[in-house]
């Protein structure tokens, strides 16, 4: 299985959320407005990155299929 750098970033962010949520639920600690805003910003950034990345891959697949329809024996991309 291929792991990209972004996979480790997402895993690290998930660990951060688990720690924040665990601290709130188990120890009744208040993470603060800055931590909550940072978590929301990180989720928004990861969501935007994933959306744009998937959009790019869908475009590449579409172009590849289009090329194969025009030139059936072509092995491009």
Secondary structure in CASP SS format (residue, H / E / C, confidence):
PFRMAT SS
TARGET T0000
AUTHOR 0000-0000-0000
METHOD secondary structure of the structure
MODEL  1
X C 1.00
X C 1.00
X C 1.00
X C 1.00
X H 1.00
X H 1.00
X H 1.00
X H 1.00
X H 1.00
X H 1.00
X H 1.00
X H 1.00
X H 1.00
X H 1.00
X H 1.00
X H 1.00
X H 1.00
X H 1.00
X H 1.00
X H 1.00
X H 1.00
X H 1.00
X H 1.00
X H 1.00
X H 1.00
X H 1.00
X H 1.00
X C 1.00
X C 1.00
X C 1.00
X C 1.00
X C 1.00
X H 1.00
X H 1.00
X H 1.00
X H 1.00
X H 1.00
X H 1.00
X H 1.00
X H 1.00
X H 1.00
X H 1.00
X H 1.00
X H 1.00
X H 1.00
X H 1.00
X H 1.00
X H 1.00
X H 1.00
X H 1.00
X H 1.00
X H 1.00
X H 1.00
X H 1.00
X H 1.00
X H 1.00
X H 1.00
X H 1.00
X H 1.00
X H 1.00
X H 1.00
X H 1.00
X H 1.00
X H 1.00
X H 1.00
X H 1.00
X H 1.00
X H 1.00
X H 1.00
X H 1.00
X C 1.00
X C 1.00
X C 1.00
X C 1.00
X C 1.00
X C 1.00
X C 1.00
END
